Amino acid sequence: VAERIELKWIPGHMDARGNEAADEAAKEAAMGESSRKKTLPQQLRASAGIPVSVSALRQKLTKDTNTAWTNEWSESPRYPKFRKFDKKGRGTKYEKLVGKLRRNQTSILTQLRTNHVPLNFYLHRIKRVESADCPHCPGIIEDIDHVLLNCGNYI
């Protein structure tokens, strides 16, 4: 006999009056913040020396550090160019990938991602060649996309 079992997730805190406020107060308490002194019994006040959660402090430090790094990075003059390739900047798949590569491999991959390779598109930009065109495909710019995906000489 086949029985059918149906499982449903029911969010316990959703739309329950006061639960959002309770969740927020719990997070603040875990971070070492205290409620208004007059509303708490003496033994629960911050001045009573209740220990702060080390886990919560680590989590807050990580969040604050990442926020500061992101803000600083977004103000960098290099950010507008780099964000085309990696919007987040830190902790991304790209960062994890290059962490496993040797330095010369990381350098080549970064050059490919930023179009800083010795193809006519880049060489023309730095005034090393007269034209950015592909020597095999007149009128077509020789960049990474062209060489890897379209140029009959390389495909």
C-alpha positions, 0 to 999 in steps of 0.5 A: 500500500503506497501512502502519500506524505506531503510536507509543507514548510510553514514560516513560524515567524512570518506575519506574527505580531511582534516576532520581527521586533523580537528577532531584531532585539535578539540580534542586537543582544547577540552583538552586545547591544542592550535594550533600554536600561529601564526596561530590563531587570538589573541582571540583564543590563549591559553593565551587569557584565553579561558576556558577548557572543564571540560568534556574533562578534566575529560575524559582525567584524566580518560584515563590517570589514567586507562593507568597508572593503566594498566601499573603498573598492567602489571608490577606486579609479580602477573599479569602473574597468574591473567591475565589468569582469567582477562586480563583487570584487572579493570572495567571488568565483574568480578569486577562488579560481585564481587562488588555486593557480600559479602566479603566471597562470593567474597573470595570463587569466587576468590579462585575458579578462581585461583584454591586456594581451598582445593582440592588435586591439590592445597594441593599437591602444598603447600605440604599438601598431597602426591598426586594431584590425585583425591581420587575417580578417580585414575590417574586424578588430582583433580582440580576444572575442574575435580570436577565440570565437570568430577568426578563421585563422585560429578556429 
